[in-house]
Amino acid sequence: MDDKVLRKLFSGFIHIHILHHAKEEAIFGAWMLEELREHGYTIGPGTLYPILHGMESDGLLVREDRNVDGKIRKYYSATEKGEVILREARDKAYELFKEIKD
């Protein structure tokens, strides 16, 4: 298999996954890495954190720094724009799934 091609393809899925969870509740990187691993995505912090920062720059996520046990942890939540994009992505993903499921 061509890992580079799969990584490009799955990048969009990862973005949608992040938006989904960030809409439900604030997320942080280490938790999101574990959540993605549970769904078969093998990415590391060097891949995830630039995605989170990019999504923040694009206005899809907002970051809040919290002190957790004396360390600053960055939590991300979906913005209103992020929630709109998530709804659009869900609609497109559902349409695609219906087309390719057989």
N, C-alpha and C positions, 0 to 999 in steps of 0.2 A: 504494500500500500504506500501511497505517497503522502507522508505525514504533513508536508507543507501545504498540499491542496486541502487535506482534511482540516488543518488548522484554520485556513482561510474560511472554509465553509462553516465551521463550528463557531467562528468568532461572532457571527450574528446571533447564534443561539445563546452564547455566553452573555452577550449584551442584554438580550431579552430576559434571560434568567436573573441577571443582576437587577434589572428594573423591576421584575416581578417581586423579588424579595424586598427590595428597597421601598417598594410601595406598601408592603405589608407591615414592615417595621424597620427601624434603622439597622443597617448592617455594618460590619467591619471586615477588613480584609481577611484575617485568619479564618473567621467563620465562613466567609464566602468561598475561600479555597476549599475548605472541607465539604461544604455543600456541593460545590461543583464536582469534587472527586467522587462523591456519593452517586453522581449522575454520569460518571464515566469520563469526565473531562480531566485531562492530566496537564494542568498548567501550574506554573509556579508564581511566586510573588513578583518576579521580574516581568511577568506577562500581565498579571492581574492589576497591579498598582497603576501602570500606565493606562490601562483601560478605565479604571475608576477615575483617574485624573482627567482623562479625555472626556469622559461622560460628564464630569463636573464642569469642565471648560465649555462643553456644548450646552450646558444649562439643563441637563437631564437629572443630575444629582446635586444635592447640596450637602456640604460637609459640616459636621459639628465635632469639635475637639472636646473630648471628655477625659477627666482624670480618673483612671482605673488603677487602683493599687499603686498610686504614686507615678504612674506612667501615663502619658497622653496617648489616647487611642482615638483614631479618626473614624467617626461613624458617618455613614452616607444614607440619605433618604431621597426618595424620588420627588422631584419637583412637579408642579402642575404640568409643565411641558413634558417631563418624563412620563407622566401618567397618560398623556394624550398619545405620545409615541408608542407606549406599551399597548394601548388599545388598538392602534392601527396595526402594530406588529402582530398582535393576536389574531386580528381579522385576516391578515395576509397568510399567517401560518396555518390557520384553520382551512382557508381556501386551498392552500398547497397540499395539506394533509389529505383533504377529500380527493384531490386529483391523483395523488401518488400512492394512496393506501393499498391498492391492489396489485 
